[in-house]
Structures are given as structure tokens and as C-alpha cells.
Amino acid sequence: MRYSVVLHLSQEILFFSMKIGVIGTGMMGRQLAIRLAKSGHEVMVFNRHKSKVQVIYQSTDGNKIRMANTPADVGNDSKIVIVCVKDHQAIIDISVAKGDAGLIESSRSARGNKDFIVIQCSTISPTESNHVANLYADRNIKLITVPIIGGITAAERGELVLIAAGSKKSFNVAKPLLKDISKQLFYVGPNHSTASTLKLAININIALIALALAEGLVFVKGTGIDPDIFLKILNSTYFKTGLSENKGPKIIHDEYTASFSLTNMVKDLKLTLQTAYNLGLILPVTASAHAIYKASEAVDLSNLDYTSVASFLLRLNGISRFEKRRRQSKDSVHPGNTKNRC
């Protein structure tokens, strides 16, 4: 018994000097690569746009991060490969690239290496998730589906929430690595579609909460009340959310630097509605939200944060922007301040 415990611990220690691949270095993939490198892993990255890889070098001085020419190169050099790309088509493109340059054509993949695992983190539909899983299973490649919940700040801090599905054995092998980038890790069973379905359901909530907050702020602004007061009151109640606390102040300062882009929100809501339609489900509120986000995308907000839907609602009501927070005077209203200043 003592020997088995020591062996298990030694395996976990050895795990944390692994060669890790990251395919897709957009906002999320970039932060994952940087965190893994800073945690002591040797990281190889691939992106079709080389400029996105250069940003990583600037963030880490290139320490323990190397750039690959093809997805196959990443597979050849890595024990575990994290795939974090935009959509289903992008996954197919990096998996079966022309000229044996795809991930499934790498030598480690082709040999069916028992230690080689692909972690698919992209948000795709349940049907697409099963298709990708079957594509890799047909090549005898181990793959687990692990959608990500959380933004780039959470990724930087290792505080993501992860939903994992697929082989329990493969999940256990990847678990120490997944724990390094997350604060909560949920294994939801062997069916890859389960993880993708849950991720889309989470995104319904995110989309609707953001819309509710935006409409509340626009309503208050339209009546001439300072949105900052509304936000302070909301965040002192049971009905506050992480979004109202963290994104709310940015919205009223018209700050929409993307941590999750509006165009990606449109994509995910579309996937949700397509999945619901295939199941015979009616999601009227989600459909309305999708229409509003889609309209926002059409007025040049697509590359901004999804909360820029608030800017669209302002324009819809003939309001140019939220006023930036003014410097408070001594007579400003503060929660709990009941002192008579007359």
C-alpha cells in the first residue's frame, strides 16, 4: 500500500515537467499557454496567424514556449495537446490539414501512443462534439472534451471552471494538468456531447444576465438617473452577480475590451438554438437574446466584449454612451450614509 502511494505521488511529480501543446492562441489559448509555461511545462504552440503567437513571446520572453509550423509538429512533440479554436470547422482544419500536417497525422497520433491525449476545449454543439470524438477514436487517439467557463483573467490566475467528458481513464491522466488551470473541475461522464450541452446552457445564462443588466442600466440612464447609483444598489442585494460586480463598472464607463467577444456569443447562441430545434425544444427567451446580440454584431460591435450589447441598446434609444463616473463630492450618496448634511 505504501509503495503504491509513493508511486502515485512520484507519477504526479513527473507529470508536471511535461511537454504540452496548445493549438489556437486566441484570447483563451494564449493565456493557457502562458500559464502552463509559467507553471514549468515546456509548451509548443500553433496558430494559423503567426502574429498571435508573437504576443505570447512578448508576455513570457519566450521562456519554455516554442512555435510549431504545423499541428502535426505539435502532436509529435507533446504528450498532451490542448485544442482551443473558434469552432467545429477550425477543429477539423487543424486535425486533418493537407499534406499530413494535421494533428491526427502526427507520428505520436499515428502510432496510437497510449500516453498521448488531446483535450478539446472549443465551444461546439453536442452533435459536433460527438463528430470530433469519433474522428479521433477512429484513429485510436484518446480525446476528452473539456469546455471552458471563465474569461482571460480567470485563465491567467488558474481559476477557470472546466466541464470534462470522455474516457474516465484519460480524464484521470489529464486531471493534474486540468487542475493547474482551474478552480473547479467537473467530470460529467463518458458522453462528449454532455459537456458541450452543459457549456451551451451556461452560456444561455451568461447572455441573458448580461442583457438584463444592460437593459436596467439603459433604463436608468434614459430616466436621467446616474447608472452608478443603480449599480451600487444592485450589487448590495441578493440579486447581484459576478457579472454585475465585475462587468457592470466597465459597462457604465463604456469599456468593452473583449474577454469573450460578442461575435462568439452570437455563435454560441446559434448553436444552442440549433440544438434545441433538433430536440424539439422551444427557447423563446434565448431566441430573443440571439436576435439582439445578432443585431449588435451588425453595428460594428462584433470584436468587442459581449457586454457591448449595452452600447447597442443605448444607440437603439438615441443615447450615445453612458457617462463616465464623476469624481464624488462630499455630498455624494453612499450606501448606508444617512448623515444629515443640511
GIMO-V548247 format. One record per residue. N is the residue number from 1. RES is the residue in one small letter. PHI is phi as a letter, one per 30 degrees, with the letter a starting at -180 (NA if undefined). D_FIRST is the distance of its C-alpha to the first C-alpha in whole Angstrom. Layout:
BEGIN
N|RES|PHI|D_FIRST ; N|RES|PHI|D_FIRST
END
This chain:
BEGIN
1|m|NA|0 ; 2|r|d|4 ; 3|y|d|5 ; 4|s|d|5 ; 5|v|d|6 ; 6|v|d|9 ; 7|l|d|10 ; 8|h|d|11 ; 9|l|d|13 ; 10|s|d|14 ; 11|q|d|15 ; 12|e|d|17 ; 13|i|d|19 ; 14|l|d|20 ; 15|f|e|21 ; 16|f|d|24 ; 17|s|b|26 ; 18|m|d|27 ; 19|k|c|30 ; 20|i|c|31 ; 21|g|c|35 ; 22|v|b|37 ; 23|i|c|40 ; 24|g|j|42 ; 25|t|b|43 ; 26|g|d|45 ; 27|m|e|44 ; 28|m|d|41 ; 29|g|e|40 ; 30|r|d|41 ; 31|q|d|39 ; 32|l|d|36 ; 33|a|d|37 ; 34|i|d|38 ; 35|r|d|35 ; 36|l|d|32 ; 37|a|d|34 ; 38|k|d|34 ; 39|s|d|30 ; 40|g|j|30 ; 41|h|d|30 ; 42|e|d|33 ; 43|v|c|35 ; 44|m|c|37 ; 45|v|b|40 ; 46|f|b|43 ; 47|n|b|45 ; 48|r|d|49 ; 49|h|c|51 ; 50|k|d|50 ; 51|s|d|51 ; 52|k|d|48 ; 53|v|d|46 ; 54|q|d|48 ; 55|v|d|48 ; 56|i|d|44 ; 57|y|d|45 ; 58|q|d|47 ; 59|s|d|44 ; 60|t|b|42 ; 61|d|i|44 ; 62|g|i|43 ; 63|n|d|40 ; 64|k|i|37 ; 65|i|b|39 ; 66|r|b|41 ; 67|m|c|43 ; 68|a|c|43 ; 69|n|d|46 ; 70|t|b|45 ; 71|p|e|42 ; 72|a|d|41 ; 73|d|d|40 ; 74|v|d|38 ; 75|g|d|36 ; 76|n|d|36 ; 77|d|c|35 ; 78|s|c|32 ; 79|k|d|29 ; 80|i|b|29 ; 81|v|c|33 ; 82|i|c|34 ; 83|v|c|37 ; 84|c|b|39 ; 85|v|c|43 ; 86|k|d|46 ; 87|d|a|46 ; 88|h|d|45 ; 89|q|d|48 ; 90|a|d|46 ; 91|i|d|43 ; 92|i|d|45 ; 93|d|d|47 ; 94|i|d|44 ; 95|s|d|42 ; 96|v|b|45 ; 97|a|d|47 ; 98|k|d|50 ; 99|g|i|50 ; 100|d|h|46 ; 101|a|c|45 ; 102|g|d|43 ; 103|l|d|39 ; 104|i|d|39 ; 105|e|c|41 ; 106|s|d|39 ; 107|s|d|37 ; 108|r|d|34 ; 109|s|d|35 ; 110|a|d|37 ; 111|r|d|34 ; 112|g|i|32 ; 113|n|e|29 ; 114|k|d|26 ; 115|d|c|25 ; 116|f|d|28 ; 117|i|b|28 ; 118|v|c|32 ; 119|i|c|32 ; 120|q|c|35 ; 121|c|c|36 ; 122|s|d|40 ; 123|t|d|41 ; 124|i|b|43 ; 125|s|d|44 ; 126|p|e|41 ; 127|t|d|43 ; 128|e|d|43 ; 129|s|d|39 ; 130|n|d|39 ; 131|h|d|42 ; 132|v|d|40 ; 133|a|e|36 ; 134|n|d|38 ; 135|l|e|40 ; 136|y|d|36 ; 137|a|d|35 ; 138|d|d|38 ; 139|r|c|37 ; 140|n|i|33 ; 141|i|c|32 ; 142|k|d|29 ; 143|l|b|31 ; 144|i|b|30 ; 145|t|c|33 ; 146|v|b|32 ; 147|p|d|36 ; 148|i|c|36 ; 149|i|c|38 ; 150|g|k|39 ; 151|g|c|42 ; 152|i|d|42 ; 153|t|d|41 ; 154|a|d|38 ; 155|a|d|37 ; 156|e|d|38 ; 157|r|d|36 ; 158|g|i|33 ; 159|e|b|33 ; 160|l|d|34 ; 161|v|c|33 ; 162|l|c|32 ; 163|i|c|32 ; 164|a|c|30 ; 165|a|b|30 ; 166|g|k|29 ; 167|s|e|26 ; 168|k|d|23 ; 169|k|d|21 ; 170|s|d|24 ; 171|f|d|24 ; 172|n|d|20 ; 173|v|d|21 ; 174|a|d|24 ; 175|k|e|22 ; 176|p|e|22 ; 177|l|d|25 ; 178|l|d|27 ; 179|k|d|25 ; 180|d|d|27 ; 181|i|c|30 ; 182|s|b|30 ; 183|k|c|30 ; 184|q|b|29 ; 185|l|b|27 ; 186|f|c|28 ; 187|y|c|27 ; 188|v|c|30 ; 189|g|j|29 ; 190|p|d|29 ; 191|n|d|33 ; 192|h|d|34 ; 193|s|d|38 ; 194|t|d|36 ; 195|a|d|35 ; 196|s|d|38 ; 197|t|d|40 ; 198|l|d|38 ; 199|k|d|39 ; 200|l|d|43 ; 201|a|d|43 ; 202|i|d|42 ; 203|n|d|44 ; 204|i|e|47 ; 205|n|d|46 ; 206|i|d|46 ; 207|a|d|50 ; 208|l|d|51 ; 209|i|d|50 ; 210|a|d|52 ; 211|l|d|55 ; 212|a|d|55 ; 213|l|d|55 ; 214|a|d|57 ; 215|e|d|60 ; 216|g|d|60 ; 217|l|d|60 ; 218|v|d|63 ; 219|f|e|65 ; 220|v|d|65 ; 221|k|e|66 ; 222|g|d|69 ; 223|t|c|70 ; 224|g|j|70 ; 225|i|d|68 ; 226|d|d|65 ; 227|p|e|62 ; 228|d|d|60 ; 229|i|d|61 ; 230|f|e|60 ; 231|l|d|56 ; 232|k|d|56 ; 233|i|d|57 ; 234|l|e|54 ; 235|n|d|52 ; 236|s|c|52 ; 237|t|c|52 ; 238|y|d|49 ; 239|f|d|50 ; 240|k|d|49 ; 241|t|b|47 ; 242|g|e|45 ; 243|l|d|47 ; 244|s|d|50 ; 245|e|d|49 ; 246|n|c|48 ; 247|k|c|50 ; 248|g|e|53 ; 249|p|e|54 ; 250|k|d|54 ; 251|i|d|56 ; 252|i|d|59 ; 253|h|c|59 ; 254|d|h|60 ; 255|e|c|56 ; 256|y|b|55 ; 257|t|d|53 ; 258|a|d|50 ; 259|s|c|47 ; 260|f|b|47 ; 261|s|d|50 ; 262|l|d|53 ; 263|t|d|53 ; 264|n|d|49 ; 265|m|d|50 ; 266|v|e|53 ; 267|k|d|51 ; 268|d|d|48 ; 269|l|d|50 ; 270|k|d|52 ; 271|l|d|49 ; 272|t|d|48 ; 273|l|d|51 ; 274|q|d|51 ; 275|t|d|48 ; 276|a|d|50 ; 277|y|d|53 ; 278|n|d|51 ; 279|l|c|49 ; 280|g|i|53 ; 281|l|c|52 ; 282|i|c|54 ; 283|l|b|53 ; 284|p|d|56 ; 285|v|d|55 ; 286|t|d|53 ; 287|a|d|56 ; 288|s|d|58 ; 289|a|d|56 ; 290|h|e|55 ; 291|a|d|59 ; 292|i|d|59 ; 293|y|d|57 ; 294|k|d|59 ; 295|a|d|62 ; 296|s|d|60 ; 297|e|d|59 ; 298|a|d|63 ; 299|v|c|64 ; 300|d|i|62 ; 301|l|c|59 ; 302|s|e|57 ; 303|n|c|55 ; 304|l|d|55 ; 305|d|d|52 ; 306|y|e|52 ; 307|t|d|53 ; 308|s|d|57 ; 309|v|e|58 ; 310|a|d|59 ; 311|s|d|61 ; 312|f|d|63 ; 313|l|d|63 ; 314|l|d|65 ; 315|r|d|67 ; 316|l|e|68 ; 317|n|c|69 ; 318|g|i|71 ; 319|i|c|69 ; 320|s|d|69 ; 321|r|a|66 ; 322|f|d|64 ; 323|e|d|66 ; 324|k|d|63 ; 325|r|e|62 ; 326|r|d|65 ; 327|r|d|65 ; 328|q|d|65 ; 329|s|d|68 ; 330|k|d|68 ; 331|d|c|69 ; 332|s|d|66 ; 333|v|d|64 ; 334|h|b|61 ; 335|p|e|59 ; 336|g|i|59 ; 337|n|d|62 ; 338|t|c|65 ; 339|k|d|67 ; 340|n|d|71 ; 341|r|c|72 ; 342|c|d|76
END
